[in-house]
Amino acid sequence: MKALTAALLVCVAACGEGRAVLNVDVLSFLSASDSTTPYNVPGGLPPVDSTVSQLFTLPPGFGKSSIDSVSVTAAASLENTAGAGSVTFDVFFSRAQGTLFTGTPYVSASSGPVSGVQTVPLLPPTAVSLGDSVFNTDSLWVGVRARITTNVGPNMVGQLRLTTIRIRIVVKDNIF
């Protein structure tokens, strides 16, 4: 975590009027196994969730600052090899791990119906949030969920590969 904090401090740059901009490539902090989620879900089941989460330690002072805006950009690729159904890709943020996957995701994209061998890009629109207090903290949980819904029939098999998760946080005052 110390390396992450140091890396984030390097990324912070002054941008005038007492604001700082923090650009974080979240995907670069996930392990290879966390950035690819294999699935093998029997056909006809209710939705099944596969999740991964990571705690990020932000530079000291974020808890004393006010957030101007947050932009979240994400993308994934659904690589289905058998069966049929759909997958929804969601990204969440929370101050506490216990509440990470509750509420509305910051970004979300659905594959729509897929069947057999098929690769589908999942490109949710960039979300912009103004004054979001969730990011007004020294540590933040980031979570990714793949919600798999299968059709009746053979197992739905494949993997969800994360290709981008970037956060841009603009902070007012009091970081240093």
C-alpha positions as CSV (number, residue, x, y, z in Angstrom):
1,M,0.0,0.0,0.0
2,K,2.9,2.4,0.6
3,A,4.0,2.0,-3.0
4,L,0.5,2.8,-4.1
5,T,0.4,5.9,-2.0
6,A,3.8,7.0,-3.3
7,A,2.6,6.4,-6.9
8,L,-0.5,8.4,-6.3
9,L,1.4,11.3,-4.9
10,V,3.5,11.4,-8.0
11,C,0.3,11.5,-10.1
12,V,-1.1,14.5,-8.3
13,A,-0.5,17.8,-10.2
14,A,-1.5,21.3,-9.3
15,C,-4.0,22.8,-11.8
16,G,-4.6,26.3,-10.5
17,E,-7.2,27.8,-8.1
18,G,-6.3,25.5,-5.3
19,R,-7.2,22.3,-7.1
20,A,-5.3,19.1,-7.7
21,V,-6.0,16.4,-10.3
22,L,-5.5,12.7,-9.5
23,N,-5.5,10.3,-12.5
24,V,-5.5,6.6,-11.4
25,D,-5.3,3.6,-13.7
26,V,-7.1,1.2,-11.4
27,L,-6.6,-1.8,-13.7
28,S,-2.8,-1.5,-13.2
29,F,-3.2,-2.2,-9.5
30,L,-5.2,-5.4,-10.0
31,S,-3.5,-8.8,-10.4
32,A,-3.9,-10.7,-13.7
33,S,-6.3,-13.1,-12.0
34,D,-8.4,-10.2,-10.8
35,S,-8.6,-8.6,-14.2
36,T,-10.0,-11.7,-15.9
37,T,-13.0,-13.5,-14.5
38,P,-13.8,-16.9,-15.8
39,Y,-17.4,-18.2,-15.6
40,N,-19.1,-21.6,-16.0
41,V,-22.7,-21.1,-15.0
42,P,-25.4,-23.8,-15.4
43,G,-28.2,-22.8,-17.8
44,G,-31.5,-21.6,-16.3
45,L,-30.2,-20.4,-13.0
46,P,-31.1,-17.0,-11.5
47,P,-28.4,-14.3,-12.0
48,V,-25.0,-15.3,-10.5
49,D,-22.5,-12.6,-9.4
50,S,-18.7,-12.8,-9.6
51,T,-16.9,-9.9,-7.9
52,V,-13.4,-8.6,-7.2
53,S,-12.5,-5.7,-4.9
54,Q,-9.4,-3.8,-3.9
55,L,-8.7,-1.2,-1.2
56,F,-6.8,1.9,-2.3
57,T,-5.0,4.2,0.0
58,L,-5.2,7.7,-1.3
59,P,-2.7,10.5,-0.6
60,P,-2.9,11.9,2.9
61,G,-5.2,14.9,3.1
62,F,-8.0,13.6,0.8
63,G,-10.2,13.2,3.9
64,K,-9.8,16.9,4.7
65,S,-10.5,18.1,1.1
66,S,-13.6,18.6,-0.9
67,I,-14.2,16.8,-4.1
68,D,-14.9,19.0,-7.2
69,S,-15.6,16.2,-9.6
70,V,-14.9,12.5,-10.3
71,S,-14.8,10.9,-13.8
72,V,-14.9,7.1,-14.1
73,T,-14.1,5.4,-17.4
74,A,-14.2,1.6,-17.7
75,A,-14.3,-1.1,-20.4
76,A,-14.4,-4.9,-20.6
77,S,-14.6,-7.7,-23.1
78,L,-17.0,-10.6,-22.7
79,E,-15.5,-13.7,-24.3
80,N,-18.2,-16.4,-24.4
81,T,-17.3,-19.9,-25.5
82,A,-20.5,-21.9,-24.9
83,G,-24.1,-21.5,-23.7
84,A,-26.4,-18.5,-23.9
85,G,-27.4,-15.6,-21.7
86,S,-26.1,-12.1,-20.8
87,V,-23.5,-10.5,-18.6
88,T,-23.7,-7.1,-16.9
89,F,-20.4,-5.4,-16.0
90,D,-20.6,-2.9,-13.1
91,V,-18.0,-0.8,-11.2
92,F,-18.6,0.4,-7.6
93,F,-16.9,2.6,-5.1
94,S,-17.4,2.7,-1.3
95,R,-15.6,3.8,1.9
96,A,-16.4,0.4,3.4
97,Q,-16.0,-3.1,2.0
98,G,-19.3,-4.2,3.5
99,T,-21.3,-1.6,1.4
100,L,-19.2,-1.9,-1.8
101,F,-21.7,-3.8,-4.0
102,T,-24.9,-2.1,-2.6
103,G,-26.6,0.8,-4.3
104,T,-26.1,1.9,-7.9
105,P,-22.9,1.2,-9.7
106,Y,-20.9,4.2,-11.0
107,V,-20.6,2.7,-14.5
108,S,-22.5,-0.3,-16.0
109,A,-22.8,-2.0,-19.3
110,S,-24.7,-5.1,-20.4
111,S,-23.7,-7.5,-23.1
112,G,-27.3,-8.1,-24.4
113,P,-28.0,-11.6,-25.5
114,V,-25.0,-13.8,-26.4
115,S,-24.9,-17.3,-27.6
116,G,-22.1,-19.8,-28.4
117,V,-18.7,-18.5,-29.3
118,Q,-18.9,-14.7,-29.3
119,T,-16.8,-11.8,-28.1
120,V,-18.7,-8.7,-27.0
121,P,-17.1,-5.3,-26.0
122,L,-18.7,-3.8,-22.9
123,L,-18.2,0.0,-23.0
124,P,-20.2,1.9,-20.4
125,P,-20.3,5.6,-20.9
126,T,-17.9,7.7,-18.8
127,A,-19.6,8.7,-15.6
128,V,-19.0,12.2,-14.1
129,S,-20.0,12.9,-10.5
130,L,-19.9,16.4,-8.9
131,G,-19.0,16.8,-5.3
132,D,-19.2,13.1,-4.5
133,S,-18.3,12.6,-0.8
134,V,-17.5,8.9,-1.3
135,F,-14.2,10.0,-2.7
136,N,-13.5,12.4,0.2
137,T,-11.5,9.9,2.2
138,D,-8.0,8.6,2.7
139,S,-8.9,5.1,1.6
140,L,-11.4,3.8,-1.0
141,W,-12.8,0.4,-2.0
142,V,-13.1,-0.3,-5.7
143,G,-15.3,-3.2,-6.8
144,V,-16.1,-4.9,-10.1
145,R,-19.0,-7.2,-10.6
146,A,-20.0,-9.5,-13.4
147,R,-23.6,-10.5,-13.1
148,I,-24.2,-13.5,-15.3
149,T,-27.8,-14.5,-16.4
150,T,-28.1,-17.8,-18.3
151,N,-30.7,-19.1,-20.6
152,V,-32.2,-22.5,-20.1
153,G,-29.9,-25.1,-21.7
154,P,-26.2,-25.8,-21.6
155,N,-23.8,-24.1,-19.2
156,M,-22.7,-20.5,-20.2
157,V,-18.9,-20.7,-20.3
158,G,-16.3,-18.0,-21.0
159,Q,-14.6,-15.1,-19.3
160,L,-15.0,-11.3,-18.6
161,R,-11.7,-9.5,-19.3
162,L,-11.3,-6.0,-17.8
163,T,-9.6,-3.7,-20.3
164,T,-9.8,-0.2,-18.7
165,I,-10.7,1.3,-15.3
166,R,-9.6,4.9,-14.9
167,I,-10.6,7.4,-12.3
168,R,-9.9,11.2,-12.5
169,I,-10.5,13.0,-9.2
170,V,-10.4,16.8,-9.1
171,V,-9.9,18.0,-5.5
172,K,-10.3,21.5,-3.9
173,D,-7.8,22.6,-1.3
174,N,-6.3,21.0,1.8
175,I,-4.5,18.1,0.4
176,F,-1.0,19.1,1.5
